[in-house]
Amino acid sequence: MFELALNSAAVISLYLAVGWCLKHKTANDIDEASLMPFADDPEVARRVELATGKTVNAVQTAEPEPPKPGWGKLEL
């Protein structure tokens, strides 16, 4: 009986903690957070956009910066 009460208290505490953490989030914030795993790969982000119709704020991949003078490859 004690284990049942303890397990119930744990589930209720988890539910209340998640609710408290999410109470100030808007629907837009939650949608954006659900798409974050796809944001680092532009090709996957494009496929997710086509499948869901939601815009994924993908990370822009830029050209690598040229090395600064004196910062080339180190040969050992």
N, C-alpha and C positions, 0 to 999 in steps of 0.2 A: 504494500500500500504506500509505503514511504517513497519507493522508487517511482511509482506512478505520479505522485504529487511532485516529486523533484523533476521528472521528465516534463510534466505539464508546465511547471514554472519555467523551465528552460525554453520550451517552445514559445510560450507567451512572451518571455523576455526578448527572444530573438525577433519575434513579430513586432513588438513595440520599438525595438532598437532600429530596425529597418524602416519602419514608419516614421520615426523621429528624424532619421537621416535624410529621408526623401521628402519631408513635408514642405520644404522651401523650393523644391525643384518644379519647374514647369514641364509641360508635356514636350515642349521643344527641346529642353535640356536633356530629357530622358531619351528622346529619339536620337539626338546627336551623340549621346553616350553609347547608344546601342550600335551606332555605325562606326565608332572609333577603331575597332579591330581591323577594318578594311581601309583605313585612311593612309597607311604607309605604302600601299601598293596601288599605283594609279590604274593598272589594268583591272585588278579585282574591284577597285572602287567604281570603275565605269560599269562593270557587269552588275554590281549591286545596285547602282543607280537605275540601270535598265530594268532590272527585275523588280525593284520595289517602288520606283518612281520618286524616291527621296534623294536629295542632294547630299553627297558625301564630300566633306571638306578635306580633300586629299592633300597630302604634303607635296609641295612642288619639288621635283627633283631637278636641281640646277647643275650646270657644268661644274666639275671640280675646279677649285681654285688653283691657279698655277703656283708652283712652289716659290717661296720667297728666296731671294739670292742667299746662298749659303745654307739652305735648308733642303738640299737634295737627298738622294739616297746615300746611306752610310754603308760603305763597303768594309767588311771586316776581313 
